[in-house]
Amino acid sequence: GGRRLLHSAFEDMDEDGKHVYGAGPLYTTRIDGEVPLFIPPGATGASALPPVTLCECFHATAEKYPSRDAVAWRVKDDAPSDAHPYSFYSGLATTAVGSHWDKMTWAQ
């Protein structure tokens, strides 16, 4: 037999998790995909919080902090400033030397 290189997260799952998830999936990248959530009985703290999608987190953060920075990237110092409203479409820097930070707020 050959050496096994891949390790399944299912192999490390406790029996309660196996009962809920079966053979998987443990995640999905499909917009319409679903994965069952398992909250252990008696869970407290963060484990007991209601499930939230990444999109819901982004929308809540944008609503709560519209003027705060949401994302930043490095731009070459000599990149044209009028090429596009957002400099990440042109002029991204690959080094810190000769570049500066540009950013967008949650509102943007």
N, CA, C and O atoms as a printed pandas DataFrame, in Angstrom:
     atom_number atom_name residue_name chain_id  residue_number  x_coord  y_coord  z_coord
0              1         N          GLY        A               1    0.818   -1.195    0.000
1              2        CA          GLY        A               1    0.000    0.000    0.000
2              3         C          GLY        A               1    0.848    1.239    0.000
3              4         O          GLY        A               1    1.946    1.266    0.556
4              5         N          GLY        A               2    0.321    2.274   -0.636
5              6        CA          GLY        A               2    1.016    3.554   -0.701
6              7         C          GLY        A               2    0.826    4.368    0.560
7              8         O          GLY        A               2   -0.078    4.117    1.357
8              9         N          ARG        A               3    1.679    5.328    0.719
9             10        CA          ARG        A               3    1.589    6.224    1.872
10            11         C          ARG        A               3    0.466    7.229    1.651
11            12         O          ARG        A               3    0.338    7.788    0.562
12            13         N          ARG        A               4   -0.333    7.457    2.659
13            14        CA          ARG        A               4   -1.457    8.365    2.550
14            15         C          ARG        A               4   -1.012    9.788    2.874
15            16         O          ARG        A               4   -0.469   10.039    3.950
16            17         N          LEU        A               5   -1.243   10.727    1.941
17            18        CA          LEU        A               5   -0.779   12.088    2.118
18            19         C          LEU        A               5   -1.874   13.027    2.629
19            20         O          LEU        A               5   -1.574   14.015    3.300
20            21         N          LEU        A               6   -3.123   12.734    2.323
21            22        CA          LEU        A               6   -4.211   13.616    2.725
22            23         C          LEU        A               6   -4.806   13.171    4.048
23            24         O          LEU        A               6   -4.866   11.976    4.340
24            25         N          HIS        A               7   -5.242   14.125    4.839
25            26        CA          HIS        A               7   -5.845   13.835    6.130
26            27         C          HIS        A               7   -7.246   14.427    6.137
27            28         O          HIS        A               7   -7.416   15.595    5.787
28            29         N          SER        A               8   -8.217   13.679    6.513
29            30        CA          SER        A               8   -9.595   14.137    6.528
30            31         C          SER        A               8   -9.947   14.738    7.880
31            32         O          SER        A               8   -9.631   14.162    8.922
32            33         N          ALA        A               9  -10.604   15.903    7.865
33            34        CA          ALA        A               9  -11.067   16.512    9.107
34            35         C          ALA        A               9  -12.098   15.613    9.777
35            36         O          ALA        A               9  -12.264   15.650   10.996
36            37         N          PHE        A              10  -12.785   14.812    8.981
37            38        CA          PHE        A              10  -13.794   13.901    9.506
38            39         C          PHE        A              10  -13.164   12.877   10.454
39            40         O          PHE        A              10  -13.802   12.456   11.418
40            41         N          GLU        A              11  -11.925   12.477   10.188
41            42        CA          GLU        A              11  -11.253   11.480   11.024
42            43         C          GLU        A              11  -11.026   11.985   12.447
43            44         O          GLU        A              11  -10.990   11.190   13.386
44            45         N          ASP        A              12  -10.871   13.317   12.616
45            46        CA          ASP        A              12  -10.621   13.900   13.935
46            47         C          ASP        A              12  -11.895   14.320   14.663
47            48         O          ASP        A              12  -11.833   14.760   15.811
48            49         N          MET        A              13  -13.035   14.190   14.016
49            50        CA          MET        A              13  -14.293   14.660   14.578
50            51         C          MET        A              13  -14.787   13.729   15.681
51            52         O          MET        A              13  -14.653   12.509   15.583
52            53         N          ASP        A              14  -15.364   14.321   16.741
53            54        CA          ASP        A              14  -15.911   13.488   17.812
54            55         C          ASP        A              14  -17.229   12.849   17.351
55            56         O          ASP        A              14  -17.748   13.195   16.290
56            57         N          GLU        A              15  -17.753   11.943   18.129
57            58        CA          GLU        A              15  -18.957   11.187   17.729
58            59         C          GLU        A              15  -20.181   12.074   17.559
59            60         O          GLU        A              15  -21.000   11.825   16.674
60            61         N          ASP        A              16  -20.327   13.124   18.403
61            62        CA          ASP        A              16  -21.451   14.046   18.237
62            63         C          ASP        A              16  -21.388   14.730   16.875
63            64         O          ASP        A              16  -22.399   14.847   16.182
64            65         N          GLY        A              17  -20.202   15.176   16.499
65            66        CA          GLY        A              17  -20.032   15.830   15.201
66            67         C          GLY        A              17  -20.321   14.892   14.053
67            68         O          GLY        A              17  -20.957   15.287   13.076
68            69         N          LYS        A              18  -19.854   13.625   14.153
69            70        CA          LYS        A              18  -20.112   12.644   13.090
70            71         C          LYS        A              18  -21.604   12.380   12.946
71            72         O          LYS        A              18  -22.094   12.164   11.838
72            73         N          HIS        A              19  -22.336   12.398   14.080
73            74        CA          HIS        A              19  -23.775   12.182   14.039
74            75         C          HIS        A              19  -24.468   13.296   13.240
75            76         O          HIS        A              19  -25.412   13.026   12.497
76            77         N          VAL        A              20  -24.006   14.543   13.388
77            78        CA          VAL        A              20  -24.624   15.676   12.690
78            79         C          VAL        A              20  -24.150   15.764   11.246
79            80         O          VAL        A              20  -24.966   15.911   10.337
80            81         N          TYR        A              21  -22.854   15.677   11.026
81            82        CA          TYR        A              21  -22.293   15.919    9.701
82            83         C          TYR        A              21  -22.239   14.677    8.821
83            84         O          TYR        A              21  -22.105   14.798    7.603
84            85         N          GLY        A              22  -22.337   13.498    9.399
85            86        CA          GLY        A              22  -22.185   12.304    8.586
86            87         C          GLY        A              22  -20.811   12.304    7.948
87            88         O          GLY        A              22  -19.807   12.530    8.624
88            89         N          ALA        A              23  -20.761   12.056    6.662
89            90        CA          ALA        A              23  -19.488   12.045    5.943
90            91         C          ALA        A              23  -19.157   13.420    5.365
91            92         O          ALA        A              23  -18.229   13.536    4.564
92            93         N          GLY        A              24  -19.884   14.449    5.745
93            94        CA          GLY        A              24  -19.590   15.798    5.260
94            95         C          GLY        A              24  -20.739   16.346    4.455
95            96         O          GLY        A              24  -21.796   15.715    4.431
96            97         N          PRO        A              25  -20.608   17.449    3.809
97            98        CA          PRO        A              25  -19.394   18.270    3.759
98            99         C          PRO        A              25  -19.238   19.101    5.032
99           100         O          PRO        A              25  -20.207   19.360    5.746
100          101         N          LEU        A              26  -18.001   19.512    5.296
101          102        CA          LEU        A              26  -17.737   20.357    6.447
102          103         C          LEU        A              26  -17.782   21.833    6.063
103          104         O          LEU        A              26  -17.865   22.695    6.938
104          105         N          TYR        A              27  -17.730   22.133    4.768
105          106        CA          TYR        A              27  -17.818   23.505    4.281
106          107         C          TYR        A              27  -18.339   23.478    2.854
107          108         O          TYR        A              27  -18.373   22.427    2.214
108          109         N          THR        A              28  -18.747   24.643    2.360
109          110        CA          THR        A              28  -19.176   24.769    0.975
110          111         C          THR        A              28  -18.723   26.113    0.441
111          112         O          THR        A              28  -18.619   27.081    1.195
112          113         N          THR        A              29  -18.454   26.178   -0.846
113          114        CA          THR        A              29  -18.134   27.445   -1.500
114          115         C          THR        A              29  -19.261   27.869   -2.426
115          116         O          THR        A              29  -19.169   28.901   -3.091
116          117         N          ARG        A              30  -20.315   27.082   -2.472
117          118        CA          ARG        A              30  -21.462   27.404   -3.332
118          119         C          ARG        A              30  -22.351   28.434   -2.640
119          120         O          ARG        A              30  -22.596   28.348   -1.437
120          121         N          ILE        A              31  -22.833   29.416   -3.422
121          122        CA          ILE        A              31  -23.687   30.462   -2.857
122          123         C          ILE        A              31  -24.977   29.869   -2.307
123          124         O          ILE        A              31  -25.550   30.407   -1.359
124          125         N          ASP        A              32  -25.439   28.765   -2.892
125          126        CA          ASP        A              32  -26.684   28.141   -2.437
126          127         C          ASP        A              32  -26.418   26.882   -1.611
127          128         O          ASP        A              32  -27.346   26.130   -1.312
128          129         N          GLY        A              33  -25.167   26.650   -1.243
129          130        CA          GLY        A              33  -24.807   25.466   -0.479
130          131         C          GLY        A              33  -25.204   25.586    0.981
131          132         O          GLY        A              33  -25.331   26.689    1.513
132          133         N          GLU        A              34  -25.397   24.457    1.617
133          134        CA          GLU        A              34  -25.726   24.426    3.036
134          135         C          GLU        A              34  -24.863   23.397    3.750
135          136         O          GLU        A              34  -24.528   22.353    3.190
136          137         N          VAL        A              35  -24.511   23.701    4.983
137          138        CA          VAL        A              35  -23.773   22.793    5.842
138          139         C          VAL        A              35  -24.484   22.795    7.193
139          140         O          VAL        A              35  -24.752   23.867    7.736
140          141         N          PRO        A              36  -24.793   21.631    7.744
141          142        CA          PRO        A              36  -25.462   21.624    9.044
142          143         C          PRO        A              36  -24.534   22.173   10.128
143          144         O          PRO        A              36  -23.327   21.929   10.109
144          145         N          LEU        A              37  -25.107   22.909   11.064
145          146        CA          LEU        A              37  -24.338   23.453   12.173
146          147         C          LEU        A              37  -24.621   22.620   13.416
147          148         O          LEU        A              37  -25.759   22.229   13.676
148          149         N          PHE        A              38  -23.580   22.362   14.167
149          150        CA          PHE        A              38  -23.732   21.586   15.391
150          151         C          PHE        A              38  -23.286   22.432   16.570
151          152         O          PHE        A              38  -22.119   22.816   16.660
152          153         N          ILE        A              39  -24.206   22.722   17.470
153          154        CA          ILE        A              39  -23.884   23.438   18.699
154          155         C          ILE        A              39  -24.099   22.446   19.836
155          156         O          ILE        A              39  -25.230   22.039   20.099
156          157         N          PRO        A              40  -23.026   22.059   20.506
157          158        CA          PRO        A              40  -23.144   21.046   21.559
158          159         C          PRO        A              40  -24.134   21.463   22.642
159          160         O          PRO        A              40  -24.221   22.644   22.979
160          161         N          PRO        A              41  -24.871   20.518   23.182
161          162        CA          PRO        A              41  -25.788   20.832   24.279
162          163         C          PRO        A              41  -25.027   21.465   25.444
163          164         O          PRO        A              41  -23.948   21.002   25.814
164          165         N          GLY        A              42  -25.592   22.513   26.011
165          166        CA          GLY        A              42  -24.956   23.181   27.142
166          167         C          GLY        A              42  -23.846   24.135   26.761
167          168         O          GLY        A              42  -23.140   24.634   27.637
168          169         N          ALA        A              43  -23.672   24.403   25.464
169          170        CA          ALA        A              43  -22.604   25.301   25.027
170          171         C          ALA        A              43  -22.835   26.701   25.595
171          172         O          ALA        A              43  -23.973   27.150   25.733
172          173         N          THR        A              44  -21.738   27.378   25.920
173          174        CA          THR        A              44  -21.804   28.746   26.424
174          175         C          THR        A              44  -20.788   29.588   25.672
175          176         O          THR        A              44  -19.970   29.060   24.917
176          177         N          GLY        A              45  -20.839   30.882   25.875
177          178        CA          GLY        A              45  -19.869   31.777   25.250
178          179         C          GLY        A              45  -20.002   31.808   23.742
179          180         O          GLY        A              45  -21.107   31.714   23.207
180          181         N          ALA        A              46  -18.873   31.940   23.052
181          182        CA          ALA        A              46  -18.881   32.053   21.592
182          183         C          ALA        A              46  -19.500   30.829   20.924
183          184         O          ALA        A              46  -20.112   30.950   19.863
184          185         N          SER        A              47  -19.350   29.658   21.529
185          186        CA          SER        A              47  -19.918   28.441   20.953
186          187         C          SER        A              47  -21.438   28.466   20.911
187          188         O          SER        A              47  -22.043   27.753   20.111
188          189         N          ALA        A              48  -22.062   29.271   21.754
189          190        CA          ALA        A              48  -23.518   29.315   21.827
190          191         C          ALA        A              48  -24.112   30.471   21.017
191          192         O          ALA        A              48  -25.333   30.617   20.962
192          193         N          LEU        A              49  -23.272   31.287   20.394
193          194        CA          LEU        A              49  -23.788   32.399   19.596
194          195         C          LEU        A              49  -24.534   31.874   18.377
195          196         O          LEU        A              49  -24.218   30.796   17.874
196          197         N          PRO        A              50  -25.526   32.631   17.894
197          198        CA          PRO        A              50  -26.234   32.184   16.695
198          199         C          PRO        A              50  -25.296   32.214   15.483
199          200         O          PRO        A              50  -24.407   33.062   15.411
200          201         N          PRO        A              51  -25.488   31.301   14.541
201          202        CA          PRO        A              51  -24.620   31.282   13.359
202          203         C          PRO        A              51  -24.838   32.522   12.497
203          204         O          PRO        A              51  -25.957   33.024   12.390
204          205         N          VAL        A              52  -23.755   33.014   11.880
205          206        CA          VAL        A              52  -23.807   34.192   11.022
206          207         C          VAL        A              52  -22.953   33.909    9.787
207          208         O          VAL        A              52  -21.881   33.314    9.890
208          209         N          THR        A              53  -23.431   34.333    8.632
209          210        CA          THR        A              53  -22.644   34.141    7.415
210          211         C          THR        A              53  -21.595   35.244    7.312
211          212         O          THR        A              53  -21.693   36.268    7.988
212          213         N          LEU        A              54  -20.605   35.033    6.475
213          214        CA          LEU        A              54  -19.573   36.037    6.251
214          215         C          LEU        A              54  -20.192   37.311    5.678
215          216         O          LEU        A              54  -19.814   38.415    6.069
216          217         N          CYS        A              55  -21.132   37.163    4.764
217          218        CA          CYS        A              55  -21.799   38.336    4.180
218          219         C          CYS        A              55  -22.546   39.127    5.246
219          220         O          CYS        A              55  -22.516   40.358    5.230
220          221         N          GLU        A              56  -23.214   38.447    6.169
221          222        CA          GLU        A              56  -23.913   39.134    7.254
222          223         C          GLU        A              56  -22.931   39.910    8.127
223          224         O          GLU        A              56  -23.232   41.022    8.562
224          225         N          CYS        A              57  -21.768   39.335    8.384
225          226        CA          CYS        A              57  -20.733   40.031    9.164
226          227         C          CYS        A              57  -20.260   41.284    8.440
227          228         O          CYS        A              57  -20.117   42.340    9.055
228          229         N          PHE        A              58  -20.016   41.174    7.140
229          230        CA          PHE        A              58  -19.557   42.320    6.358
230          231         C          PHE        A              58  -20.600   43.437    6.375
231          232         O          PHE        A              58  -20.256   44.598    6.595
232          233         N          HIS        A              59  -21.865   43.101    6.145
233          234        CA          HIS        A              59  -22.921   44.116    6.117
234          235         C          HIS        A              59  -23.086   44.784    7.486
235          236         O          HIS        A              59  -23.267   46.000    7.559
236          237         N          ALA        A              60  -23.026   44.010    8.558
237          238        CA          ALA        A              60  -23.156   44.568    9.905
238          239         C          ALA        A              60  -21.991   45.504   10.215
239          240         O          ALA        A              60  -22.191   46.563   10.811
240          241         N          THR        A              61  -20.784   45.128    9.820
241          242        CA          THR        A              61  -19.610   45.963   10.062
242          243         C          THR        A              61  -19.696   47.244    9.257
243          244         O          THR        A              61  -19.379   48.317    9.770
244          245         N          ALA        A              62  -20.122   47.152    7.994
245          246        CA          ALA        A              62  -20.257   48.334    7.142
246          247         C          ALA        A              62  -21.283   49.305    7.717
247          248         O          ALA        A              62  -21.093   50.520    7.654
248          249         N          GLU        A              63  -22.367   48.776    8.274
249          250        CA          GLU        A              63  -23.398   49.626    8.863
250          251         C          GLU        A              63  -22.910   50.274   10.163
251          252         O          GLU        A              63  -23.219   51.434   10.436
252          253         N          LYS        A              64  -22.159   49.529   10.950
253          254        CA          LYS        A              64  -21.705   50.015   12.255
254          255         C          LYS        A              64  -20.528   50.992   12.146
255          256         O          LYS        A              64  -20.430   51.938   12.928
256          257         N          TYR        A              65  -19.636   50.760   11.172
257          258        CA          TYR        A              65  -18.409   51.561   11.054
258          259         C          TYR        A              65  -18.202   52.080    9.628
259          260         O          TYR        A              65  -17.169   51.780    9.030
260          261         N          PRO        A              66  -19.134   52.840    9.063
261          262        CA          PRO        A              66  -19.018   53.232    7.660
262          263         C          PRO        A              66  -17.786   54.067    7.332
263          264         O          PRO        A              66  -17.282   53.993    6.211
264          265         N          SER        A              67  -17.290   54.854    8.272
265          266        CA          SER        A              67  -16.157   55.733    7.971
266          267         C          SER        A              67  -14.798   55.124    8.310
267          268         O          SER        A              67  -13.766   55.740    8.047
268          269         N          ARG        A              68  -14.784   53.931    8.885
269          270        CA          ARG        A              68  -13.506   53.283    9.216
270          271         C          ARG        A              68  -12.946   52.550    8.000
271          272         O          ARG        A              68  -13.679   52.184    7.082
272          273         N          ASP        A              69  -11.623   52.345    8.018
273          274        CA          ASP        A              69  -10.965   51.632    6.924
274          275         C          ASP        A              69  -11.433   50.181    6.870
275          276         O          ASP        A              69  -11.507   49.499    7.892
276          277         N          ALA        A              70  -11.744   49.725    5.667
277          278        CA          ALA        A              70  -12.173   48.345    5.468
278          279         C          ALA        A              70  -11.063   47.504    4.847
279          280         O          ALA        A              70  -10.913   46.329    5.182
280          281         N          VAL        A              71  -10.297   48.090    3.957
281          282        CA          VAL        A              71   -9.238   47.358    3.265
282          283         C          VAL        A              71   -8.160   48.352    2.835
283          284         O          VAL        A              71   -8.452   49.515    2.557
284          285         N          ALA        A              72   -6.922   47.887    2.782
285          286        CA          ALA        A              72   -5.810   48.729    2.346
286          287         C          ALA        A              72   -4.873   47.904    1.477
287          288         O          ALA        A              72   -4.794   46.684    1.618
288          289         N          TRP        A              73   -4.157   48.582    0.570
289          290        CA          TRP        A              73   -3.228   47.902   -0.327
290          291         C          TRP        A              73   -2.099   48.862   -0.666
291          292         O          TRP        A              73   -2.248   50.076   -0.522
292          293         N          ARG        A              74   -0.975   48.325   -1.113
293          294        CA          ARG        A              74    0.194   49.131   -1.471
294          295         C          ARG        A              74    0.103   49.519   -2.945
295          296         O          ARG        A              74   -0.236   48.699   -3.798
296          297         N          VAL        A              75    0.415   50.805   -3.232
297          298        CA          VAL        A              75    0.386   51.346   -4.587
298          299         C          VAL        A              75    1.748   51.963   -4.882
299          300         O          VAL        A              75    2.347   52.602   -4.019
300          301         N          LYS        A              76    2.229   51.769   -6.101
301          302        CA          LYS        A              76    3.497   52.383   -6.502
302          303         C          LYS        A              76    3.375   53.901   -6.398
303          304         O          LYS        A              76    2.347   54.469   -6.767
304          305         N          ASP        A              77    4.417   54.556   -5.899
305          306        CA          ASP        A              77    4.398   56.014   -5.755
306          307         C          ASP        A              77    4.215   56.723   -7.091
307          308         O          ASP        A              77    3.636   57.808   -7.139
308          309         N          ASP        A              78    4.699   56.125   -8.174
309          310        CA          ASP        A              78    4.584   56.779   -9.487
310          311         C          ASP        A              78    3.378   56.293  -10.298
311          312         O          ASP        A              78    3.294   56.565  -11.496
312          313         N          ALA        A              79    2.448   55.582   -9.662
313          314        CA          ALA        A              79    1.251   55.120  -10.366
314          315         C          ALA        A              79    0.359   56.318  -10.679
315          316         O          ALA        A              79    0.199   57.204   -9.839
316          317         N          PRO        A              80   -0.229   56.357  -11.890
317          318        CA          PRO        A              80   -1.113   57.481  -12.228
318          319         C          PRO        A              80   -2.339   57.505  -11.318
319          320         O          PRO        A              80   -2.980   56.474  -11.111
320          321         N          SER        A              81   -2.664   58.675  -10.777
321          322        CA          SER        A              81   -3.780   58.763   -9.840
322          323         C          SER        A              81   -5.122   58.885  -10.531
323          324         O          SER        A              81   -6.154   58.674   -9.894
324          325         N          ASP        A              82   -5.145   59.216  -11.812
325          326        CA          ASP        A              82   -6.405   59.411  -12.511
326          327         C          ASP        A              82   -6.785   58.232  -13.418
327          328         O          ASP        A              82   -7.760   58.314  -14.166
328          329         N          ALA        A              83   -6.020   57.144  -13.352
329          330        CA          ALA        A              83   -6.284   56.000  -14.223
330          331         C          ALA        A              83   -7.616   55.333  -13.893
331          332         O          ALA        A              83   -8.332   54.895  -14.793
332          333         N          HIS        A              84   -7.945   55.256  -12.630
333          334        CA          HIS        A              84   -9.186   54.620  -12.171
334          335         C          HIS        A              84   -9.450   55.119  -10.758
335          336         O          HIS        A              84   -8.509   55.423  -10.026
336          337         N          PRO        A              85  -10.722   55.210  -10.362
337          338        CA          PRO        A              85  -10.985   55.693   -8.996
338          339         C          PRO        A              85  -10.327   54.842   -7.902
339          340         O          PRO        A              85   -9.991   55.360   -6.837
340          341         N          TYR        A              86  -10.145   53.563   -8.154
341          342        CA          TYR        A              86   -9.512   52.689   -7.166
342          343         C          TYR        A              86   -8.188   52.196   -7.716
343          344         O          TYR        A              86   -8.141   51.539   -8.756
344          345         N          SER        A              87   -7.116   52.517   -7.013
345          346        CA          SER        A              87   -5.767   52.243   -7.509
346          347         C          SER        A              87   -5.405   50.768   -7.570
347          348         O          SER        A              87   -4.381   50.425   -8.161
348          349         N          PHE        A              88   -6.219   49.860   -6.972
349          350        CA          PHE        A              88   -5.842   48.454   -7.033
350          351         C          PHE        A              88   -6.072   47.873   -8.431
351          352         O          PHE        A              88   -5.621   46.765   -8.722
352          353         N          TYR        A              89   -6.773   48.618   -9.297
353          354        CA          TYR        A              89   -6.938   48.163  -10.674
354          355         C          TYR        A              89   -5.689   48.415  -11.505
355          356         O          TYR        A              89   -5.480   47.776  -12.537
356          357         N          SER        A              90   -4.865   49.343  -11.056
357          358        CA          SER        A              90   -3.604   49.607  -11.756
358          359         C          SER        A              90   -2.604   50.131  -10.745
359          360         O          SER        A              90   -2.972   50.870   -9.832
360          361         N          GLY        A              91   -1.372   49.765  -10.893
361          362        CA          GLY        A              91   -0.325   50.311  -10.047
362          363         C          GLY        A              91   -0.094   49.620   -8.723
363          364         O          GLY        A              91    0.527   50.202   -7.833
364          365         N          LEU        A              92   -0.575   48.385   -8.560
365          366        CA          LEU        A              92   -0.282   47.675   -7.310
366          367         C          LEU        A              92    1.220   47.509   -7.142
367          368         O          LEU        A              92    1.933   47.201   -8.097
368          369         N          ALA        A              93    1.685   47.713   -5.933
369          370        CA          ALA        A              93    3.113   47.600   -5.641
370          371         C          ALA        A              93    3.445   46.191   -5.168
371          372         O          ALA        A              93    2.638   45.543   -4.501
372          373         N          THR        A              94    4.634   45.725   -5.518
373          374        CA          THR        A              94    5.102   44.415   -5.051
374          375         C          THR        A              94    6.136   44.555   -3.949
375          376         O          THR        A              94    6.556   43.557   -3.362
376          377         N          THR        A              95    6.552   45.786   -3.661
377          378        CA          THR        A              95    7.510   46.035   -2.580
378          379         C          THR        A              95    7.058   47.256   -1.778
379          380         O          THR        A              95    6.276   48.069   -2.271
380          381         N          ALA        A              96    7.546   47.384   -0.555
381          382        CA          ALA        A              96    7.213   48.534    0.279
382          383         C          ALA        A              96    7.992   49.777   -0.146
383          384         O          ALA        A              96    7.504   50.900   -0.016
384          385         N          VAL        A              97    9.209   49.564   -0.656
385          386        CA          VAL        A              97   10.032   50.692   -1.092
386          387         C          VAL        A              97    9.419   51.276   -2.360
387          388         O          VAL        A              97    9.108   50.551   -3.305
388          389         N          GLY        A              98    9.252   52.588   -2.366
389          390        CA          GLY        A              98    8.691   53.257   -3.550
390          391         C          GLY        A              98    7.188   53.088   -3.677
391          392         O          GLY        A              98    6.636   53.190   -4.772
392          393         N          SER        A              99    6.525   52.828   -2.552
393          394        CA          SER        A              99    5.074   52.658   -2.596
394          395         C          SER        A              99    4.436   53.269   -1.357
395          396         O          SER        A              99    5.125   53.620   -0.399
396          397         N          HIS        A             100    3.128   53.389   -1.385
397          398        CA          HIS        A             100    2.385   53.942   -0.253
398          399         C          HIS        A             100    1.071   53.188   -0.101
399          400         O          HIS        A             100    0.652   52.457   -0.998
400          401         N          TRP        A             101    0.423   53.378    1.052
401          402        CA          TRP        A             101   -0.858   52.726    1.300
402          403         C          TRP        A             101   -1.989   53.513    0.660
403          404         O          TRP        A             101   -2.001   54.743    0.712
404          405         N          ASP        A             102   -2.923   52.820    0.065
405          406        CA          ASP        A             102   -4.192   53.393   -0.372
406          407         C          ASP        A             102   -5.256   52.553    0.308
407          408         O          ASP        A             102   -4.993   51.403    0.661
408          409         N          LYS        A             103   -6.457   53.097    0.501
409          410        CA          LYS        A             103   -7.458   52.337    1.245
410          411         C          LYS        A             103   -8.873   52.763    0.887
411          412         O          LYS        A             103   -9.097   53.775    0.224
412          413         N          MET        A             104   -9.816   51.955    1.349
413          414        CA          MET        A             104  -11.242   52.239    1.187
414          415         C          MET        A             104  -11.917   52.077    2.543
415          416         O          MET        A             104  -11.499   51.260    3.364
416          417         N          THR        A             105  -12.966   52.864    2.768
417          418        CA          THR        A             105  -13.750   52.725    3.986
418          419         C          THR        A             105  -14.876   51.726    3.731
419          420         O          THR        A             105  -15.111   51.328    2.590
420          421         N          TRP        A             106  -15.562   51.326    4.781
421          422        CA          TRP        A             106  -16.689   50.414    4.637
422          423         C          TRP        A             106  -17.786   51.034    3.792
423          424         O          TRP        A             106  -18.447   50.326    3.031
424          425         N          ALA        A             107  -17.996   52.333    3.906
425          426        CA          ALA        A             107  -19.022   53.022    3.118
426          427         C          ALA        A             107  -18.712   52.980    1.627
427          428         O          ALA        A             107  -19.619   52.891    0.799
428          429         N          GLN        A             108  -17.449   53.044    1.297
429          430        CA          GLN        A             108  -17.067   53.003   -0.118
430          431         C          GLN        A             108  -17.315   51.634   -0.693
431          432         O          GLN        A             108  -17.055   51.404   -1.874
